[in-house]
Structures are given as C-alpha cells and as structure tokens.
Amino acid sequence: MVYVQWLRVRNVLKFTGIIFGCIFALALVLHFALARFGSYDAMINGISLDPGTTTQHVLLFDGTKRTILDNAKDHTHVVIDDHGYAGKQVTITEPSSRQRATHEHVTMGSVSVISSRNGKTATTVIDTNAPTDFRIYIAFAVTVAFILATILGAPFARENDGHLEIALTKPIARVPLALQMMAVDAIGIIGGFVLAIVAFIAINTIFQVPHIVVGGDSLLVFASGMVLTLAWYACLAAASASLRRGYGAVLGFAWPVALAVALLALLPLGGSLLGEALHGIFRVLAFFDPLSYASFSAGNVSPDTQTLSAGATIATRLPYTTILLILYTALAVIQWRRVEA
C-alpha cells in the first residue's frame, strides 16, 4: 500500500549514507594532512630523538607502561603513561617562555589538553581518553534528523499532486493509509537519526578512539530527540496536508518562521505596551513550535521550571513535544481525509 513511500525513504537514506561516506573520506584525508604538520606524538618523538634526552621505561603495579623523557639542557621533562585501550596521559613540564597562554583547556573528542603556568615552569597535560558525552552525538544526529524530516515532510501534499485519484482506489480506508504513510516516514527519520550517530562516532574515531560516556539521562535525551524530530515532521505534514501545489514553499519557509517564533518568544521586545503584546503572542505561538523545545540539557526537574525558559529540562519538555506529535499527526490525517480528488 505504501510502496512508493518506502522507495522515497530508501532514496533519502541512501543519499544520506553517501554524504556521510564522503565526509568520512574527507576526514581521512584531513587526518593524514594534519599528520604531516605534527601532533603531540610527533612532538614527543622529537624530544625523545634529541641527543640530550634520556629515556626511562617503568612498568607500574597496575600494568601502566610509563615512559620518562628528561632533557636537562632544554629543561624539559615528559611523563607518558600508556594505559593501553584506556589511552595515554602525557605530562610535559617545560619553561613557561615556550607556552603562549597562561591557562588553556581545549577538548576535541576524547583528547583533552590542559596548559597552565606556575612561575617559570609550564605544565601541559594531554589526556587521550577524556570522556565524551554521548549527548554530543545525539545533538548532531537530531540536526540531521530535522533535515531528513523536512525532506520527507508533506507526504500528503505529494499524494495530492496528481496522485490522489490513485490513492483513493487503494483497498484501504484513507485514515489507516495516512497513518501507514507517516509511520514509514517515521521509520526513515529514526533510521537516519541512528545512522547519523554511528557516522559521527566513526568520523571521531579517525582522529581518536572516543571514550564515550553514557549518562543516566542519555536514554531520556535520545527519546526526546526522536520525539522532537517526529513532532517537527508531523507539523510539516499538517501544514501541507491540504495543498496540491506549492508545498515546497511550506517546507522551505518552515525553518526561518519556526526559528523566528522561538527566538522572539525568548527575547524581550521592549517595555512598551505593543512590545509586551507581541512578546505574549509569540510566547503563545512558541508552545506550538517544535523548535522552541530543542534542548539537550538534562538537569534536575523543578516544578517552577517554565517550558520556554533557558533552564528548562528535557524531562519537562518531552510531554509537550509528545502532545505536539499527537496533535499535528491528527491534524494532518483529518485534513487529508477531507481532501477531494
């Protein structure tokens, strides 16, 4: 009954996979290009090959392989603790004149670099097994899923555009058919969501094997991300269900309009009566805007937390996005059910 819908989802996921494959290939090229200009491994190798450097190897009681490099001439002392699968921790002590910043903390994936000064001595600690919050991958995946939801949006408008007569001849009531069509698209969006997470982890692994930390709220964030994306898809389907032409404009303008509503609902519009009135209107509209609920912070839930405040949590927003998903799905199906050939 929904074979064409399956083909559309397959093509979208196939195209998404190709894009991720190209990004993966570019990441490989970038990795080898950066290797030419050196890394912390290259720097350490340079120190170890210096004629004035002494090298000492020690096996610690917990199995850690420690390498100590000491260069008295350059006043450089390096301690490398190799924990095997758990990564390495490199501590470099050198004159502070060689360090540009007094204090710096940079994290890229599972590589964490902390630089600090203490008088004439500078210390740099490189940890290659720093924890990477799984919610970071979810945030990237939700962005991709939103794009897929936009591409797959307007399923009923596509049926209306020259195919409605054929849809009406199918041996199934229009409401079950509509729900099946939306279910197929939902499977495609969730599939793209999972594909994006796997792709981002794979790309991260090119540069450094990630030490992914899955917190107790990660499942909640994962579920919230999927529900939020499906609510956005249902919103687009409801906005275009009765259209026969021009649904592309709905999909194109949906992003700027939804972002504008979410932004204007949060920003104060001045102390005038008109400004307060407009702010109130946009706050009401924001309750029906799925993008207003986009958040990946998962703190403690407070009974006083407002849905659209900056401190709103995933737990407080998930019921609202679930209601929007149900509401927009019902509106889309009801509208399409009333469209006549």
C-alpha positions in Angstrom: 0.0 0.0 0.0 2.9 2.4 0.8 5.5 1.0 -1.6 6.2 4.5 -3.1 6.7 5.8 0.4 9.3 3.1 1.1 11.1 4.0 -2.1 11.2 7.6 -1.1 12.6 6.8 2.4 15.2 4.4 0.9 16.4 7.0 -1.5 16.7 9.6 1.2 18.7 7.3 3.5 20.8 6.2 0.6 21.7 9.8 -0.3 22.4 10.5 3.4 24.7 7.5 3.6 26.6 8.7 0.6 27.1 12.1 2.1 28.4 10.6 5.4 30.7 8.4 3.3 32.1 11.5 1.6 32.6 13.2 4.9 34.3 10.1 6.3 36.7 10.1 3.3 37.4 13.8 3.7 38.1 13.3 7.4 40.7 10.6 6.5 42.4 13.0 4.1 42.4 15.7 6.7 43.8 13.3 9.3 46.8 12.4 7.1 47.2 16.1 6.1 47.4 17.2 9.7 49.8 14.3 10.5 52.3 16.0 8.2 52.4 19.1 10.3 52.9 17.2 13.5 50.9 16.2 16.6 51.6 15.6 20.2 53.1 12.2 19.2 55.4 13.9 16.7 56.4 16.4 19.4 57.2 13.7 21.9 59.2 11.8 19.2 61.1 14.9 18.5 62.0 15.3 22.2 63.0 11.6 22.5 65.3 11.8 19.5 67.2 14.8 20.8 70.7 13.7 21.7 70.4 15.4 25.1 67.3 13.4 26.1 67.5 10.4 28.5 64.7 7.8 28.3 63.5 5.6 31.1 60.8 2.9 31.0 58.9 1.8 34.0 56.1 -0.7 34.5 53.7 0.4 37.2 51.9 -2.0 39.6 48.6 -1.6 37.7 50.1 -2.5 34.4 50.6 1.1 33.1 53.6 1.5 30.9 55.4 4.7 32.0 58.0 6.4 29.8 60.0 9.2 31.3 61.9 11.6 29.0 64.2 14.1 30.5 66.2 16.8 28.7 68.4 18.7 31.2 69.7 21.1 28.5 66.2 22.3 27.5 64.7 21.9 31.0 62.0 19.6 29.6 60.5 16.7 31.5 57.9 14.4 29.9 56.0 11.6 31.6 53.9 9.3 29.4 51.5 6.9 31.0 50.2 4.3 28.5 47.1 2.7 29.7 46.5 0.6 26.6 42.9 0.7 25.5 42.2 3.4 28.0 44.5 5.8 26.2 47.5 7.8 27.2 48.2 10.6 29.6 51.1 12.8 28.7 52.5 15.4 31.2 55.0 17.9 29.7 56.9 20.2 32.1 59.0 22.9 30.3 60.0 26.6 30.7 57.0 28.9 30.7 58.6 31.0 27.9 57.6 28.3 25.4 53.9 28.5 26.3 51.7 31.1 24.7 48.8 31.1 27.2 48.9 31.2 31.0 46.0 28.8 31.2 44.2 26.9 28.4 41.8 23.9 28.3 41.0 22.5 24.9 38.9 19.4 24.3 38.5 17.7 20.9 36.5 14.5 21.1 38.4 12.3 23.6 41.6 14.4 23.5 41.8 16.9 26.3 44.7 19.4 26.6 45.2 21.4 29.8 48.0 24.0 29.9 49.0 26.0 32.9 51.8 28.1 34.3 53.5 28.2 37.8 56.1 30.9 37.8 58.9 30.0 35.3 57.5 26.5 34.8 54.7 25.5 32.4 52.8 22.2 32.5 50.8 20.7 29.7 48.6 17.6 30.4 47.4 15.7 27.4 44.7 13.0 28.1 43.7 10.9 25.1 40.9 9.1 26.9 38.9 12.1 28.1 35.2 11.3 28.5 32.9 12.3 25.5 29.3 12.8 26.5 27.0 10.7 24.3 24.6 13.7 24.2 27.0 15.4 21.9 26.4 12.8 19.2 22.7 13.0 19.9 22.7 16.7 19.3 24.4 16.3 15.9 22.1 13.4 15.0 19.0 15.5 15.8 20.2 18.2 13.4 20.5 15.6 10.7 17.1 14.1 11.5 15.5 17.5 11.4 16.8 17.9 7.8 15.5 14.4 6.9 12.1 15.3 8.4 12.0 18.4 6.3 12.8 16.4 3.1 10.2 13.8 3.9 7.7 16.3 5.1 4.5 17.0 3.1 3.7 13.3 2.3 0.0 14.0 1.7 0.7 17.1 -0.5 2.8 14.8 -2.7 -0.2 12.4 -2.9 -2.5 15.3 -3.8 -0.2 16.4 -6.6 -1.6 14.3 -9.4 -1.7 11.0 -7.4 -4.8 11.5 -5.2 -7.1 9.6 -7.6 -4.8 6.6 -7.4 -4.6 6.8 -3.6 -8.4 6.7 -3.4 -8.5 3.5 -5.4 -6.4 1.5 -2.9 -8.4 -1.1 -1.0 -7.9 0.5 2.4 -9.5 3.4 4.3 -7.9 6.7 4.0 -7.1 7.1 7.7 -5.1 3.8 8.0 -3.4 4.6 4.7 -2.4 8.0 6.0 -1.1 6.6 9.3 0.9 3.9 7.4 2.5 6.6 5.2 3.5 8.7 8.3 4.8 5.5 10.0 7.1 4.7 7.1 8.5 8.2 7.1 8.9 8.0 10.9 11.0 4.8 10.4 13.1 6.6 7.9 13.7 9.5 10.2 14.6 7.3 13.1 16.9 5.3 10.8 18.6 8.5 9.7 18.9 9.5 13.4 20.7 6.3 14.3 22.8 6.4 11.1 24.0 9.9 12.0 25.1 8.8 15.4 27.1 5.9 14.0 28.6 8.1 11.3 29.7 10.8 13.8 31.3 8.2 16.1 33.1 6.7 13.1 34.4 10.1 12.0 35.5 10.8 15.5 37.4 7.5 15.6 39.5 8.6 12.7 41.2 11.2 14.8 41.0 9.5 18.2 39.1 6.5 19.6 36.3 8.2 21.6 35.8 7.4 25.2 32.0 7.7 25.2 30.2 8.2 28.5 26.5 7.3 28.5 25.0 9.1 31.5 21.8 8.1 33.3 19.9 10.7 31.3 21.2 9.8 27.9 18.2 7.5 27.1 15.9 10.3 28.0 17.8 12.7 25.7 17.7 10.1 23.0 14.0 9.6 23.3 13.4 13.4 23.5 15.4 14.0 20.3 13.4 11.4 18.3 10.1 12.7 19.6 11.0 16.3 18.9 12.1 15.4 15.3 8.9 13.4 14.7 6.8 16.3 16.0 8.5 18.6 13.5 7.8 16.2 10.7 4.1 16.0 11.8 3.9 19.8 11.9 5.1 20.0 8.3 2.7 17.3 7.3 -0.2 19.1 8.9 0.8 22.4 7.4 0.8 21.0 3.8 -1.8 18.2 4.0 -4.5 20.1 2.0 -2.2 21.5 -0.6 -1.9 20.3 -4.2 0.9 22.6 -5.3 3.5 24.8 -3.7 4.2 22.6 -0.7 7.9 23.1 -1.4 7.4 26.7 -0.2 5.9 25.4 3.1 9.0 23.2 3.6 11.4 26.0 2.7 9.9 28.7 4.8 9.1 26.5 7.8 12.7 26.7 9.2 13.0 30.5 9.3 9.5 31.0 10.5 9.8 28.5 13.3 13.2 29.8 14.4 11.9 33.4 14.4 8.9 32.4 16.6 11.2 30.6 19.0 13.7 33.5 19.2 11.0 36.2 19.5 9.3 34.2 22.3 12.5 34.3 24.3 13.7 37.9 23.6 12.1 40.8 25.4 10.5 43.2 22.9 10.8 46.4 24.9 8.8 47.9 27.7 6.0 49.3 25.6 2.5 48.0 25.6 2.9 46.9 21.9 6.2 45.1 22.7 4.6 43.3 25.6 1.6 42.3 23.5 3.8 41.0 20.7 6.0 39.1 23.2 2.9 37.5 24.6 1.7 36.5 21.2 5.0 34.9 20.2 5.1 33.0 23.5 1.7 31.5 22.8 2.8 30.6 19.2 6.0 29.1 20.6 4.0 26.5 22.5 3.0 25.1 19.1 6.5 25.4 17.6 8.6 22.2 17.9 11.8 24.1 17.5 11.0 26.0 20.7 11.6 22.8 22.7 15.0 22.0 21.3 17.3 21.4 24.3 19.9 18.8 25.3 20.5 19.9 28.9 19.1 17.4 31.4 19.3 18.8 34.9 17.1 18.4 37.9 13.4 19.0 37.2 11.8 21.8 39.1 8.1 22.3 39.5 8.6 26.0 38.8 10.5 25.4 35.5 8.8 27.2 32.6 8.6 25.3 29.3 10.3 28.0 27.3 12.9 29.2 29.8 16.6 28.7 29.3 16.8 26.4 32.3 14.0 24.1 31.0 15.0 20.4 31.1 14.5 17.5 28.8 12.1 15.9 31.3 9.8 18.9 31.3 9.8 19.3 27.6 9.2 15.7 26.5 5.5 15.7 27.4 4.9 18.9 25.4 6.7 17.5 22.3 4.7 14.3 22.6 1.5 16.2 22.7 2.5 18.2 19.7 3.4 15.0 17.8 -0.1 13.6 18.5 -1.8 16.9 17.8 -0.1 17.5 14.4 -0.5 13.9 13.4 -4.2 14.1 14.0 -4.5 17.4 12.2 -2.6 16.1 9.2 -4.7 12.9 8.9 -8.0 14.8 9.3 -7.1 17.4 6.7 -6.0 14.8 4.1 -9.1 12.7 4.8 -11.3 15.7 3.7 -9.3 16.4 0.5 -11.3 15.5 -2.6 -10.0 14.4 -5.9 
